[in-house]
Amino acid sequence: MLGLHRTILLLILVAASQLASAASALTEHALSVSQSMSAFYMYSLTDGDGRYQEDYQKYLAKADQSLAAYDKQDSLAAAELKAGWGKLRPKLKFDFVDGAGYIIPVPVRNDYRDYLSLVYKKIGEVIHRESNLSEQLALMALSVEVMSARYFDISSALYGTMSISTNDSVDPTKMAKIFKQRLKKFENIKLAAAIKKDLGAVGRKWEFIEDKVTNYKGEAAFFLVYYNKRQISKLLGNSQVKLAGA
């Protein structure tokens, strides 16, 4: 009987580990898609700055890799994303128009936006609760990247927020509220001084860009948002590493 209980416990632990790995791969895919979108539209907004081309190509490759990992871990759950990404991925390129610059066709822009919305929705379906502090940090980094991606999308779109679908799962105002709640939670628990320092910097940098990425102000704050969202992700990633080593 004891042996049977041990076997059942082992199976439960293995299943839990596989689910955690799949959720991690899905989160990484959502993160890479978000980062690729920010860099993709930043390339257009800067009239073809090669630095952002390098960024979006790098993140698109990471999105490919993380989706492949997710498909390997849970092919049934990944099927819809795999089909959508397979159709979208080859279309993510610009048409250069004299006098207008680097243009992405509206249908492709809409498909890119819808795909990010779909991935983010699936994150909510898979991650029903925050099981540990490291996962919460990962979700904080993801939310900043998703909000920033939407900011760059809208900033470079001809019709701005008018083109947003009513079925969109990305709600920057709600996401910002949850982000600040999580950050406040970390302020109120005992953590290593180095982690507290990083999270303090996260809060200060978030204050610089929150209004931009939630209210879509007309100011051309592209460089400010891109720099700070990248620094926030780096600080949250550092905090995850420090937390693991604590």
Backbone bond lengths (Angstrom), bond angles and torsions (degrees), N, CA, C in turn:
res aa  C-N    CA-C-N  psi(-1)  N-CA   C-N-CA  omega(-1)  CA-C   N-CA-C  phi
1 M - - - 1.465 - - 1.532 110.81 -
2 L 1.363 115.00 -41.63 1.461 119.39 179.47 1.520 110.95 -63.00
3 G 1.356 114.88 -38.68 1.458 119.15 178.65 1.510 112.06 -64.38
4 L 1.323 117.00 -37.85 1.458 121.65 178.31 1.518 111.10 -64.58
5 H 1.348 116.51 -43.08 1.463 120.98 178.49 1.522 111.24 -61.26
6 R 1.339 115.02 -40.55 1.466 119.46 179.61 1.527 110.65 -65.12
7 T 1.341 115.72 -39.48 1.467 119.92 179.46 1.518 111.13 -64.55
8 I 1.344 115.56 -44.12 1.470 120.28 178.55 1.518 110.91 -61.98
9 L 1.344 116.09 -43.71 1.462 120.84 179.08 1.524 110.90 -61.73
10 L 1.333 116.13 -41.30 1.462 120.72 179.51 1.521 110.68 -63.22
11 L 1.338 116.96 -42.56 1.463 121.10 179.01 1.519 111.44 -63.39
12 I 1.328 116.16 -39.58 1.467 120.83 178.17 1.525 110.56 -63.71
13 L 1.340 115.50 -43.37 1.470 119.73 -179.80 1.521 111.45 -65.50
14 V 1.324 116.68 -40.10 1.467 120.78 178.58 1.522 110.22 -64.13
15 A 1.347 116.37 -44.60 1.470 120.50 179.13 1.516 111.14 -62.14
16 A 1.341 116.41 -42.55 1.465 120.69 179.01 1.513 110.95 -63.04
17 S 1.333 116.14 -39.72 1.465 120.76 179.41 1.519 111.00 -64.90
18 Q 1.343 116.64 -40.95 1.465 120.80 179.69 1.527 110.99 -65.97
19 L 1.349 116.56 -40.28 1.464 120.14 177.80 1.517 111.17 -64.35
20 A 1.338 116.41 -41.20 1.466 120.45 179.04 1.520 111.05 -63.67
21 S 1.341 116.90 -40.71 1.468 121.16 179.35 1.521 110.82 -65.11
22 A 1.338 115.56 -41.57 1.466 119.63 179.42 1.524 110.65 -64.88
23 A 1.335 116.79 -43.14 1.461 120.71 178.53 1.517 110.34 -62.20
24 S 1.335 116.07 -38.69 1.462 120.39 179.08 1.522 110.86 -64.75
25 A 1.331 117.49 -42.30 1.465 121.21 178.90 1.520 110.71 -65.44
26 L 1.329 116.48 -39.36 1.463 120.37 178.53 1.526 110.74 -65.84
27 T 1.328 116.39 -42.93 1.467 120.43 177.77 1.518 110.54 -61.94
28 E 1.323 116.66 -41.60 1.461 120.71 178.90 1.525 110.94 -64.60
29 H 1.321 116.76 -36.79 1.467 120.23 177.79 1.530 110.20 -65.42
30 A 1.323 115.88 -45.99 1.472 119.86 179.01 1.525 110.62 -61.23
31 L 1.323 115.87 -40.35 1.466 120.39 179.26 1.528 110.68 -62.87
32 S 1.332 116.88 -46.37 1.468 121.06 -177.66 1.523 111.70 -67.23
33 V 1.342 116.90 -38.59 1.466 119.99 177.11 1.525 109.82 -62.74
34 S 1.336 116.67 -43.04 1.466 121.09 178.65 1.521 111.27 -61.65
35 Q 1.326 115.92 -47.58 1.465 120.60 -179.29 1.530 111.20 -63.71
36 S 1.328 115.83 -38.16 1.468 118.85 179.20 1.527 110.52 -64.90
37 M 1.337 116.15 -37.90 1.462 119.95 -178.98 1.525 111.12 -66.58
38 S 1.321 117.09 -43.68 1.469 120.13 178.52 1.521 110.57 -59.02
39 A 1.331 116.39 -47.24 1.465 120.35 -178.23 1.531 111.15 -68.89
40 F 1.327 116.18 -37.39 1.463 121.83 -179.49 1.523 111.23 -59.41
41 Y 1.325 116.05 -48.14 1.459 119.44 -179.28 1.527 111.78 -78.49
42 M 1.307 116.90 -26.94 1.469 119.65 175.28 1.536 109.72 -64.82
43 Y 1.315 116.18 -36.12 1.468 121.13 176.40 1.524 110.39 -59.34
44 S 1.319 116.42 -42.18 1.468 121.05 178.23 1.522 111.19 -68.73
45 L 1.333 116.21 -44.07 1.463 121.27 -177.31 1.528 112.62 -66.08
46 T 1.333 117.17 -24.06 1.464 121.07 179.67 1.525 111.56 -101.80
47 D 1.337 116.53 16.32 1.466 121.92 178.28 1.519 112.92 57.15
48 G 1.329 115.29 40.13 1.461 119.45 171.98 1.512 115.91 90.04
49 D 1.314 118.04 35.71 1.470 121.29 176.11 1.528 108.39 -67.33
50 G 1.331 115.79 121.45 1.459 121.98 -175.25 1.517 114.77 -59.89
51 R 1.334 117.51 -25.86 1.466 120.43 -179.80 1.523 110.77 -62.12
52 Y 1.312 116.23 -38.21 1.463 119.64 -178.15 1.524 111.27 -79.32
53 Q 1.330 116.55 -26.76 1.459 119.72 173.29 1.525 109.75 -64.41
54 E 1.319 116.51 -43.27 1.466 120.64 176.60 1.526 110.80 -60.52
55 D 1.331 115.52 -41.15 1.466 120.14 -179.77 1.523 111.46 -63.45
56 Y 1.343 116.86 -51.19 1.462 117.01 -174.78 1.521 111.82 -69.00
57 Q 1.316 118.30 -32.44 1.461 119.93 176.17 1.530 110.98 -66.25
58 K 1.331 116.21 -38.98 1.466 120.92 177.84 1.526 111.13 -64.39
59 Y 1.323 116.37 -45.33 1.468 119.68 -177.69 1.524 112.23 -72.30
60 L 1.316 117.75 -32.44 1.462 119.68 175.25 1.525 110.35 -63.87
61 A 1.325 115.98 -39.43 1.473 119.82 177.60 1.526 110.49 -64.40
62 K 1.338 116.77 -39.76 1.461 120.28 177.84 1.527 111.06 -66.63
63 A 1.324 116.56 -35.72 1.465 120.47 177.22 1.527 110.37 -63.81
64 D 1.332 116.40 -39.56 1.467 120.88 176.12 1.528 110.65 -60.40
65 Q 1.325 115.27 -46.91 1.465 120.74 -175.98 1.529 112.11 -66.26
66 S 1.325 116.80 -43.36 1.459 120.12 -178.15 1.526 111.74 -69.78
67 L 1.339 117.28 -33.82 1.458 119.70 176.66 1.526 110.28 -68.56
68 A 1.319 116.25 -37.97 1.470 120.15 176.68 1.523 110.14 -62.70
69 A 1.333 116.82 -39.21 1.465 120.65 178.32 1.523 110.69 -66.52
70 Y 1.318 116.46 -41.23 1.467 120.92 178.79 1.531 110.49 -64.82
71 D 1.324 116.40 -41.98 1.463 121.58 178.86 1.525 110.55 -62.43
72 K 1.320 116.75 -38.23 1.465 121.39 179.74 1.524 111.01 -66.32
73 Q 1.332 116.78 -35.04 1.462 121.61 -176.64 1.528 112.28 -83.85
74 D 1.343 116.53 -33.47 1.470 120.22 -177.83 1.525 108.52 -152.88
75 S 1.317 116.03 81.84 1.466 121.06 -173.66 1.528 112.52 -64.42
76 L 1.322 116.92 -32.53 1.462 120.09 -179.60 1.529 110.84 -66.96
77 A 1.336 116.31 -47.53 1.464 120.90 179.93 1.524 111.52 -67.29
78 A 1.326 116.75 -30.07 1.466 121.02 -176.16 1.523 113.11 -85.07
79 A 1.333 117.69 -9.70 1.467 121.11 -171.16 1.528 113.13 -57.36
80 E 1.336 117.46 -46.18 1.463 120.71 -178.13 1.526 111.03 -64.77
81 L 1.332 116.27 -42.47 1.464 120.11 179.25 1.530 110.55 -66.44
82 K 1.302 116.17 -41.66 1.466 120.02 -178.95 1.524 110.92 -61.00
83 A 1.348 115.67 -41.43 1.472 119.72 178.91 1.527 111.09 -67.08
84 G 1.336 116.39 -44.70 1.461 120.54 -179.09 1.511 113.01 -65.84
85 W 1.328 115.72 -43.64 1.467 120.32 -179.49 1.533 110.35 -68.49
86 G 1.316 116.72 -36.39 1.462 120.19 179.15 1.518 112.44 -61.94
87 K 1.342 117.09 -35.05 1.458 121.37 177.79 1.526 112.08 -77.73
88 L 1.329 115.61 -38.46 1.465 120.54 -175.42 1.526 113.27 -76.98
89 R 1.299 116.21 -43.26 1.479 121.47 -169.86 1.537 113.96 -51.15
90 P 1.334 120.41 -46.61 1.476 119.53 -178.65 1.528 113.45 -67.79
91 K 1.333 117.19 -17.99 1.465 121.09 -177.35 1.523 113.10 -86.60
92 L 1.316 117.08 -8.50 1.464 119.68 -174.27 1.528 110.76 -80.99
93 K 1.298 113.91 77.25 1.461 122.57 177.56 1.518 107.79 -150.60
94 F 1.321 115.62 162.33 1.457 120.88 -174.76 1.523 112.42 -101.64
95 D 1.328 114.47 152.11 1.460 121.84 166.25 1.526 106.28 -102.27
96 F 1.335 116.99 123.78 1.465 119.00 177.84 1.523 109.15 -90.82
97 V 1.333 114.74 124.07 1.461 121.22 -178.54 1.523 108.65 -118.68
98 D 1.326 116.57 123.79 1.465 120.35 178.43 1.522 110.18 -56.61
99 G 1.316 115.10 129.36 1.457 120.39 178.87 1.512 113.90 86.23
100 A 1.340 116.89 -14.48 1.468 120.58 -179.13 1.523 112.36 -119.01
101 G 1.339 116.66 -22.35 1.456 120.28 177.06 1.515 113.37 90.09
102 Y 1.325 116.16 -148.23 1.462 122.36 -175.19 1.531 109.56 -89.28
103 I 1.322 114.75 112.84 1.459 121.50 -173.05 1.528 110.26 -114.21
104 I 1.331 116.14 138.52 1.455 120.75 172.21 1.522 107.46 -111.90
105 P 1.329 118.70 130.33 1.468 121.12 -178.89 1.537 111.37 -56.41
106 V 1.318 116.13 142.77 1.468 121.46 -177.59 1.532 112.64 -55.75
107 P 1.351 119.49 -44.34 1.470 118.36 179.07 1.521 113.06 -59.72
108 V 1.337 116.86 -36.89 1.464 120.30 178.96 1.520 110.05 -69.39
109 R 1.318 116.59 -41.80 1.472 120.55 176.94 1.533 110.08 -58.22
110 N 1.309 116.34 -45.16 1.464 120.35 -179.91 1.526 111.96 -63.82
111 D 1.334 116.22 -39.72 1.465 120.59 178.99 1.531 110.98 -66.38
112 Y 1.316 116.77 -39.91 1.476 122.54 177.93 1.530 109.13 -61.57
113 R 1.317 115.84 -47.17 1.460 122.22 -179.94 1.530 110.65 -62.92
114 D 1.327 116.11 -45.33 1.464 120.44 -179.57 1.524 111.34 -64.28
115 Y 1.327 115.88 -36.09 1.463 118.40 -179.33 1.532 110.73 -66.84
116 L 1.328 117.53 -44.00 1.454 120.22 177.78 1.526 110.20 -61.32
117 S 1.319 116.61 -40.73 1.463 120.96 178.13 1.525 110.86 -61.33
118 L 1.335 116.47 -40.85 1.461 121.35 179.08 1.527 111.00 -65.02
119 V 1.320 116.95 -46.02 1.462 120.50 -179.86 1.524 110.66 -61.62
120 Y 1.324 115.87 -43.20 1.463 119.45 -178.66 1.533 110.41 -66.03
121 K 1.308 116.50 -36.41 1.468 120.53 177.34 1.522 110.48 -62.99
122 K 1.321 116.55 -40.70 1.463 120.57 -179.62 1.525 111.69 -67.96
123 I 1.316 116.51 -29.87 1.469 119.44 175.41 1.527 108.89 -59.08
124 G 1.316 116.57 -45.37 1.455 121.05 179.73 1.515 112.74 -64.25
125 E 1.340 117.17 -30.87 1.460 121.23 179.92 1.523 111.73 -75.76
126 V 1.316 116.77 -33.89 1.461 121.19 -176.56 1.520 112.06 -85.29
127 I 1.333 115.94 -43.35 1.460 120.17 -178.02 1.525 108.25 -96.48
128 H 1.307 116.39 91.10 1.465 121.55 -176.24 1.523 112.28 -79.88
129 R 1.301 115.83 -24.63 1.461 118.48 179.15 1.522 108.29 -149.65
130 E 1.304 116.07 160.34 1.465 121.53 180.00 1.523 107.95 -93.65
131 S 1.307 116.45 104.13 1.456 120.51 -172.00 1.520 113.74 -79.96
132 N 1.316 117.66 -22.87 1.465 119.32 -179.46 1.526 110.71 -153.45
133 L 1.322 115.03 168.86 1.465 120.60 -176.28 1.526 111.88 -66.33
134 S 1.324 117.13 -35.77 1.458 120.50 -179.61 1.522 110.87 -62.99
135 E 1.328 116.93 -40.77 1.456 120.71 178.18 1.525 111.09 -64.91
136 Q 1.321 116.07 -36.99 1.463 119.45 178.69 1.529 110.57 -64.96
137 L 1.321 117.16 -38.98 1.464 120.76 177.42 1.528 110.32 -64.29
138 A 1.344 115.96 -40.06 1.466 120.33 178.82 1.524 110.92 -63.69
139 L 1.320 116.75 -40.64 1.459 120.60 179.42 1.523 111.62 -69.54
140 M 1.333 116.55 -32.73 1.460 120.11 175.58 1.529 110.51 -64.64
141 A 1.334 115.85 -44.72 1.465 120.01 178.81 1.528 110.41 -62.89
142 L 1.330 115.91 -41.12 1.465 119.93 179.49 1.521 111.17 -62.85
143 S 1.329 117.51 -44.71 1.465 119.90 -177.14 1.526 111.41 -62.69
144 V 1.322 117.56 -39.11 1.469 120.44 177.84 1.523 110.35 -63.92
145 E 1.327 116.70 -42.14 1.460 120.01 -179.76 1.533 111.42 -67.45
146 V 1.330 117.43 -38.79 1.466 120.30 179.24 1.528 110.21 -66.74
147 M 1.330 117.15 -44.96 1.467 120.23 178.30 1.526 111.28 -62.10
148 S 1.316 116.21 -40.28 1.468 120.23 179.66 1.524 111.09 -67.30
149 A 1.331 116.19 -40.73 1.470 120.03 178.42 1.516 110.44 -59.99
150 R 1.333 116.24 -42.42 1.458 119.89 179.27 1.535 110.20 -65.28
151 Y 1.321 116.98 -38.13 1.473 120.88 177.94 1.532 110.73 -59.51
152 F 1.332 116.87 -47.55 1.468 119.67 -178.45 1.531 111.21 -69.09
153 D 1.315 116.20 -34.25 1.458 120.86 175.94 1.531 110.08 -60.84
154 I 1.323 116.27 -53.28 1.466 120.89 -177.85 1.531 111.45 -65.41
155 S 1.316 116.43 -39.75 1.468 120.88 -178.12 1.521 112.31 -63.20
156 S 1.322 116.14 -29.42 1.467 119.37 -178.02 1.521 112.66 -99.54
157 A 1.341 117.09 -2.27 1.469 120.92 -178.25 1.526 111.09 -86.07
158 L 1.312 116.18 143.21 1.465 121.62 -177.48 1.528 111.66 -62.60
159 Y 1.328 116.74 -40.19 1.465 120.27 -175.65 1.526 113.36 -105.42
160 G 1.310 117.54 10.97 1.458 121.41 174.11 1.519 113.27 54.58
161 T 1.328 116.30 -135.37 1.463 121.64 -175.92 1.529 113.00 -69.40
162 M 1.325 117.35 -14.13 1.465 120.28 -179.46 1.528 111.42 -64.42
163 S 1.331 116.65 -20.28 1.462 119.94 -176.59 1.526 112.95 -92.01
164 I 1.343 118.10 1.43 1.457 121.35 -178.62 1.526 110.56 -74.14
165 S 1.328 116.47 133.66 1.453 121.71 179.05 1.525 111.20 -73.33
166 T 1.316 116.77 147.69 1.468 120.87 178.39 1.528 111.23 -72.55
167 N 1.339 117.30 -15.81 1.463 121.48 179.72 1.521 112.41 -94.77
168 D 1.299 116.60 11.40 1.462 121.84 -176.41 1.529 111.03 -66.22
169 S 1.333 116.31 132.04 1.467 120.48 179.19 1.520 112.29 -87.57
170 V 1.326 117.18 -8.71 1.466 121.26 -179.17 1.526 108.99 -89.24
171 D 1.323 116.02 111.22 1.466 123.02 178.62 1.520 107.86 -119.94
172 P 1.351 118.21 92.33 1.460 121.27 -174.48 1.523 114.10 -56.43
173 T 1.320 117.94 -37.86 1.468 119.99 -179.45 1.526 110.81 -63.23
174 K 1.315 116.93 -46.21 1.463 121.80 178.51 1.522 110.73 -65.73
175 M 1.332 116.17 -41.54 1.461 120.53 -179.40 1.520 111.30 -63.93
176 A 1.333 116.87 -40.11 1.464 121.10 179.07 1.525 110.84 -64.09
177 K 1.316 116.19 -38.87 1.469 120.81 179.14 1.522 110.71 -63.00
178 I 1.328 116.60 -45.76 1.465 121.27 179.74 1.521 110.16 -66.18
179 F 1.339 116.94 -39.17 1.461 121.13 178.30 1.526 110.49 -58.21
180 K 1.314 116.82 -46.61 1.466 120.67 -179.07 1.524 112.01 -68.03
181 Q 1.330 116.63 -33.23 1.460 120.41 176.06 1.522 110.91 -64.39
182 R 1.310 116.15 -42.83 1.463 120.14 178.45 1.524 110.88 -65.27
183 L 1.340 115.88 -42.11 1.455 119.93 179.56 1.527 110.34 -62.52
184 K 1.321 116.94 -41.10 1.464 121.79 178.09 1.521 110.89 -63.40
185 K 1.321 116.02 -38.20 1.461 120.60 178.45 1.518 110.87 -60.41
186 F 1.337 116.28 -42.11 1.457 120.16 179.31 1.533 111.45 -66.82
187 E 1.312 116.42 -31.28 1.468 120.04 178.10 1.528 111.48 -65.72
188 N 1.332 115.95 -27.27 1.462 120.51 -173.43 1.523 114.33 -98.80
189 I 1.321 118.16 6.20 1.458 120.16 176.83 1.519 109.79 -117.69
190 K 1.310 115.11 159.82 1.461 120.73 -176.73 1.526 109.83 -79.09
191 L 1.318 115.43 120.81 1.457 122.14 179.31 1.525 109.42 -139.17
192 A 1.325 116.04 163.93 1.462 120.86 176.78 1.526 110.00 -60.43
193 A 1.320 115.46 147.54 1.467 120.98 -176.97 1.529 111.87 -57.90
194 A 1.336 116.83 -36.35 1.465 120.46 -178.78 1.531 110.88 -65.39
195 I 1.337 116.29 -37.63 1.464 120.30 178.61 1.531 110.01 -69.59
196 K 1.318 115.96 -43.03 1.467 120.34 177.35 1.532 110.70 -58.19
197 K 1.321 115.94 -39.92 1.465 120.53 179.81 1.522 110.87 -64.31
198 D 1.328 116.72 -44.79 1.469 121.04 178.74 1.525 111.12 -61.80
199 L 1.322 116.21 -44.19 1.459 119.97 -177.66 1.531 112.05 -69.79
200 G 1.334 115.91 -29.83 1.460 119.22 173.69 1.516 110.89 -64.33
201 A 1.339 115.84 -40.39 1.462 120.59 177.28 1.529 110.89 -66.67
202 V 1.324 116.61 -36.05 1.468 121.14 176.52 1.524 109.94 -59.05
203 G 1.326 116.44 -46.44 1.463 120.64 -179.64 1.512 112.63 -61.39
204 R 1.334 116.41 -41.50 1.466 119.97 -178.82 1.532 111.15 -68.05
205 K 1.318 117.03 -40.79 1.460 120.46 -179.62 1.532 110.97 -70.45
206 W 1.327 115.66 -34.37 1.457 119.20 177.80 1.529 110.58 -63.26
207 E 1.312 117.59 -37.04 1.461 120.85 179.53 1.527 111.66 -60.03
208 F 1.331 117.07 -30.76 1.467 120.92 179.85 1.525 112.59 -68.27
209 I 1.330 116.55 -30.94 1.465 118.44 -171.22 1.525 114.84 -117.29
210 E 1.318 118.43 -8.06 1.468 120.17 -174.63 1.526 112.55 -54.95
211 D 1.303 117.27 -49.59 1.457 119.99 -176.79 1.519 111.77 -65.10
212 K 1.327 116.20 -31.74 1.469 120.35 -179.60 1.528 111.03 -68.44
213 V 1.345 116.38 -45.46 1.460 119.75 -172.10 1.527 113.40 -87.91
214 T 1.332 117.33 -4.19 1.467 119.60 177.86 1.522 112.83 -111.37
215 N 1.314 116.72 -29.92 1.471 120.10 -176.96 1.522 113.68 -111.56
216 Y 1.338 116.81 -3.48 1.462 121.82 177.67 1.526 112.87 51.46
217 K 1.322 114.67 54.24 1.459 119.38 177.48 1.519 110.12 -61.89
218 G 1.308 116.16 153.21 1.449 120.70 -175.73 1.515 114.80 -73.98
219 E 1.312 117.61 -6.05 1.461 120.03 -177.61 1.523 110.19 -67.93
220 A 1.316 115.34 143.37 1.462 120.49 178.18 1.526 109.22 -84.47
221 A 1.337 116.26 76.29 1.467 121.42 -175.84 1.524 110.82 -100.68
222 F 1.316 116.75 34.25 1.455 121.19 -172.53 1.526 112.91 -58.81
223 F 1.316 116.81 -48.71 1.456 120.31 -177.16 1.528 111.03 -66.80
224 L 1.320 116.71 -38.89 1.460 121.99 178.87 1.520 110.49 -61.43
225 V 1.315 116.55 -47.30 1.461 120.38 -178.61 1.524 110.58 -67.05
226 Y 1.327 116.99 -45.30 1.464 120.05 -176.11 1.524 110.75 -62.96
227 Y 1.324 116.21 -44.45 1.470 119.97 -179.06 1.524 111.05 -64.52
228 N 1.314 116.74 -48.02 1.465 119.94 -174.84 1.525 113.11 -71.31
229 K 1.321 117.50 -37.22 1.471 118.06 178.72 1.529 109.59 -66.99
230 R 1.329 117.22 -34.07 1.462 120.48 177.81 1.526 110.86 -68.52
231 Q 1.342 116.41 -40.00 1.459 120.60 177.84 1.524 111.11 -66.73
232 I 1.326 117.47 -38.22 1.465 121.28 178.54 1.529 109.94 -62.35
233 S 1.319 117.06 -45.08 1.461 120.62 179.40 1.523 111.13 -62.31
234 K 1.321 116.24 -39.52 1.461 120.56 179.05 1.524 110.93 -65.23
235 L 1.325 117.04 -43.54 1.466 121.34 179.96 1.526 111.17 -65.56
236 L 1.319 117.20 -40.27 1.463 120.17 179.21 1.530 110.35 -69.14
237 G 1.336 116.63 -36.70 1.457 120.12 175.88 1.522 111.33 -64.49
238 N 1.330 116.87 -42.24 1.458 121.19 176.33 1.518 111.15 -60.90
239 S 1.322 116.50 -39.45 1.460 120.46 179.17 1.510 112.04 -64.87
240 Q 1.327 116.80 -36.72 1.467 120.87 176.52 1.524 110.64 -62.38
241 V 1.334 115.84 -44.63 1.462 120.84 -179.75 1.529 110.25 -63.37
242 K 1.322 116.83 -44.91 1.462 121.10 179.96 1.525 111.76 -65.79
243 L 1.321 115.69 -36.66 1.449 120.66 178.62 1.528 110.61 -65.34
244 A 1.331 116.44 -39.77 1.462 121.14 179.54 1.525 111.45 -65.86
245 G 1.347 115.40 -32.30 1.460 119.60 -177.73 1.515 114.19 -89.85
246 A 1.343 115.53 -3.07 1.471 119.16 -177.02 1.522 111.43 -73.20
